[in-house]
Amino acid sequence: MTTTLADVAARARVSPATVSRVLNGNYPVAAATRERVLRAVDELDYVLNGPASSLAAATSDLVGILVNDIADPFFGIMAGAAQSEIGGERGAREKLAVVCNTGGSPERELTYLTLLQRQRAAAVIVTGGALEDPEHAAAVAAKLGRLAEAGTRVVLCGRPPVSWPVEGVGAGDGSAGPTTGASTGVGATGPVAATLTFDNRGGSQRLTEHLLALGHRRIGYIAGPEERTTTRHRLEGHRAALAAAGAAHGPVVHGSYDRRSGYDATLELLRRDPELTAVVAANDTVALGACAALRDRGLSIPGEVSVAGFDDLPFSMDAVPALTTVRLPLYEAGARAGRLAMGKEPVPPGGIATVHGELMVRGSTGRARA
């Protein structure tokens, strides 16, 4: 037999109207009464008719979290932290967080945004770097704009700001990608897009400056996929450090953000310059592949070749030797994105907050060999 709202009211010894107020959050209810109603909901296993309630409300109880690869700790840490904030409340504010794994596919990214729009998602969190393709960028910006206009909170985490045209609001030219202005608001009191952008350039520059200070001048670089904003920004930081020191650019090899790519790219770097004294990897996973390739070639780390990564993923400290890397506060950023999605934290001034990394110097880097 299906439990009804009246059954919950009888168990909690309140009126059906009070139960409705607690579940919909549209009227203040005393804390003790609210707790009694929620306890009755749990005891009777009462399920609110989500589709019906979402038709009456502007949004549903769904929050979408878009990631490139949930198996990658970079995305898994952020998604898990966001989910813990989203699912941490009961009653009217309780939401269902759904992780949407795009596999790095531009088409899947757009498809998920469309499906979340159809479901009237309460919020959407988009994580990781953006694809540097003008047509796709414009399509994503348009999708996010329509979501925001419909009342969905849009949060970008580890992604460059996006702007879109909104009727009646001065919102830029509608192009996606890095902007100098705030993310677009939706009306005077409606939801706004919040952006937590990682300082990939600055972190990469400090990492290369560390190697230069150790005397390295023959530095190879393993970059990520050429079409990703994260790849470009980290490579720009690396090159900025070389330019400031008057050092020549070493060889650069692009590949995926995985261990195999790091292994193969390191062999190619050594083919191009057998006298390399340091390898900078696009991320820590790539750095592990680089270390394996160097060991297989009989080269010691850091005695003969130093290796550095980026992100400070959980295994970085346990690598042998432990990886010198740039720590991005992934859990903290994901949790903050979750709070922004739930409206538990105000949008940062101007809509954008820069998240800085910290250089972690460990055993995988040492002085350059003579």
N, C-alpha and C positions, 0 to 999 in steps of 0.2 A: 504494500500500500504506500502510495506516495505521500510524503510529509508535506503539509501545506503551511502557509504563513500563519494561519489561525492556530495550528498545532504548536508552532513555536511560541506564539503569544500566550497560549494557555500554559505551557511549560514555564515560561519566564514570568508569568503572572502580570502581564502588561497587555495593553490593547494592540490589535493588529497594526494600527497606525504607528505606534511606537516602534514596533519591529521594523516596519518599513522605513522609518526615519533613521534607525541605526544602520540598516543595510545600505541605504542610499546616501547617507551622510548629508542630507539636505535640511537638517534641522538640529539644533543643539539638544543633546540628551545627557542627563546626569551620568557621570562615570560609572557609578554602581549599577545603574539600570542598563547601561550599554554592555557592561561585562556580563550581566545576567542574561541578556538577550543572546550574546555571542556564545555563552556556555550552552544555552538551549539549542542554538543552531548546531553546535558540535555534537551534543548528545543525541539529537534527532537526525543528524546527518542531512540537514536541510540544504538544498541546492537552489540558489537563486537562478531564475530563468535568465541566463546571460543574454541571449539574442533579443529577448523581449525588452529587457532593461536597457540594452544598448540602443534600441530604436528610440526609446524615450529620452535617452541622454545623448550628449554630443559625442561621447566616446565610449568605448567598451572597457573591460578590465584587462585587456591584452597589452603587453609591452614587447616590442620586437627588438632583439639585439643582433645586428648584422656583423658577422665575422668572416674573414677570408678562409680560416682553417682552424676549427675548434681543437684539433690535435696539436696545434702549435701553441706552446705555453704562452707566447706573447699575447695571443687572443684569448686563450683559455683563462688566464689569470684575470684579465679585464672583464670578461663575460661573467665569470664566477663572482667577482666582487660586485659588479652591477646587480646581478641577480639577488645577492644577499640583501642589498638595500631595497630592491623592488618587492621582494617577498617577505619583508620583515614586519609588515603591519597587518592587522585583522580588520574586519568590518568593511566599511565603505571604501577605505583606501587600499584594501588588499588587491594586488594585481597578479596576473599570471605572466611570467617572463618566458618568452620563447626565443631560443637561440637559432638564428637562421644562418646556416653555413653556405656561403656562396662558392667556395672552392676557388676563389679568385676570378670567377666568371662575371664579366660585366652584365651579361644577359640575366644571370641569376640574381644579381644585385637589384636590377630594375624590377624583376618579377616579384621578389620578396617585398619591395617597397609598394608595389601595386596591390599585392595580397593584404598587406598590413593596412593600406588605405581602405580596401573593401571591408575589412574587419573593424574599421573605425578605431584603430589602435589608440590607446591613451597616450603612448609615447613610443618613439623610435630612437634607438641608440645605434649610430653607425661608427664602427671602430676601424682603425688602421688607415694606412695611406690610400690616397685616391689614385685612380687611373688617369694618366695624363693624355686623355683623348678628348678634344674639344666637343665632339658630338655626344659622347657618353656623359661628359661633365655637364653639358647643358641639359641632358635628359634627367640626370640625377637631381640637379638643381630644381628643375620643374616639378619632379615628383615630391621632393622635400617641401617645396613651396605649397603644393596642394595639400599635403598632409598638415602643415602648420595652419593653413587657412581654415581647415576643417576642425581645428581644435587640438590636434596632436602635438605634444611637446617633442621637439626635435633636438637631439643632443649628438654632437660629433665628438668622438674621443680618439685622440691620436691622429686626427685628420685635419687638413687645412680648412680654413673657413670657407663657407659657401654662401653666395648671395643669390637672391631671386627677386623678380619684380612682384610687388604686391600692390594691388589697386589702392590708391589713397595713401601709400607709404613710400617715402623716398628710399628705394632699396637697391640702388646700383643698377647694373646693366643686365642682370640675370645670368651672368656667366658664373661657372663654378671654378673653384680653385682658390689660391691664396688671394686675400683681399686685405686692404688696410682699414676698412671700415668694420662696423659691428655687424654681426649676423642679423638678419632681417627680423623685425618684430611683426606681429600680426595684430594690427589695431592698437589702440591705446592701452587696453587692459588684457588683451589676449595672450596666448603663449608665445614664447620667443625661442629661437634656436640658440643653443649655447654651445660654444666650441672650446674644447680642451685640446690645445695643439702642443705637440712635443717639440722641444728645442733640439731637433736632430742636427741642424747645422752647428750650433754651439757645442753640443756634446762631441760631435765628430772632430771639430777643430781642437778641442782640449785634448782629445785622445792622441791625435797626431802631434800636437805640441809636446806631449809627454815623450813620445818616441824621438822627436827631434832633440829634446833636451838630453836624451841618453846617447846622443851622437849618431843616430841613424840617419842616413841620407839616401839609401837605396831601399825604398819602401814600396812594396807591391800592394795593390788594393783589390779586394774582391767585392764587387758591387752587386746589389740585388737586380731584379728585373728593370730594364731600362725605362719601362713605361710607368713606373710607380713614383709618386711624389716623395715617399720616404727615401728611395734610392737616390734621387737627385739631390735632396737636401743633405744627406749624409756625405755624399761625394763632394758637394760644394764646400762643406765644412773642412773636409780633408784637404782639398786643394787650396783653400784659403790659408790654412796653416802653413803649407809648403811655400806658398807665394810670400807670406809675411817673413818667412825665414830665408828667402832667396834660394830655396832648395828646388831641384828639378823634379818634375812629375815623374813618378815611376809608372810601370805598366798597370793597366786596369783591365779586369776581366769581369763581365757581367754574367749572372746566373740566377738560379732560384734561391729562395731563402731556406735551403736545406743542407744537410750534411754532405750528401753526394756532390752537390754543386761546389761546396767548399773544397772537397778533395780534388775534383777535376780541375778547378780553377787554380789551385795552388801548383799543380803540376805544370799548367800552362804558364803561370808566372815564372816558375823556375826555368822553363824552356826559354822564355824571353830574356830573363836576366838571372843567370845562375849565381850571381854574387849578391842577391838580395840578402839584407840583414833583418828585415821585418816584413810581416804581412798583417794588414788591417782587414778584418772581415766585416761584411755587411751586418751580421748579427752573431750571437754566440753559437747558434747551431752551425752556421757556416764555419765559424772559427774551429769547432771541433773537427770538422772535415779537414780543415787546413792542417791542424796538428797531426792528424792521422797520416796525411800525405807526406809531411815533413819527416815523421818517424820512419815511414816506409822507404824514404830516400836516404835514411841513415843520418839525418840532421837532428841535432839536439835543440831542445827548447828550454830556456832562451839562449843557451850557450852560443849557438850558431845563428839561429833565426828566432826573433821575438814574434809573438802572435798576440793580437788584440781583437776583442769582439765588441758587441754593443747589445744593450738591453739588461744585462745582469740577470739572466734567467736562472731558475733555481739550481741547475746543475753546474753553473759556472764556478762556484766555489769548490765543488768536488772534482773538477777536472784536474788532471795531473800533467803539468803544474796548473794550479788554479788560474783562471783567466783574468787578465787585466781587461776591463770593460767599462762601459758607461752604464750606470744604473739608472733605468727609468722607473719611476714609482708606479708600476703598472697596476698593482692592487689599489693603491690610493686613488689613482686616476679613474679606474673602473668604478670604485665605490662612489666617488664624487659624481660620475656620470649617472649612476643609479639614483642618487639623491636629487640631481637636477631633473631627471625624468619623472620623479615622483613629486616634484614641486616642494621637496623638503629643504632645499637650499636655493638661495636667490641666484639668478643668472649673474655671472661676473660682469663688472663694469665694462660697457662697450660690447658685451656679448662674448668676449674672447678672453681666455686665460692661457698663458703659456706655462707649460710644465717643463721644468728644467731637469736635466740629468746630473748625476754625480760621478766623477771619475773614480773608479775603483782600481787601484794599482795592486797587482798581485804577481805571482811568480812567473807568469808566461812572458813577461817583458824584462829585459835587462840591458846592460850597456852594449852598444854595437861592437862587434869584433873588429880588431884592427885590420 
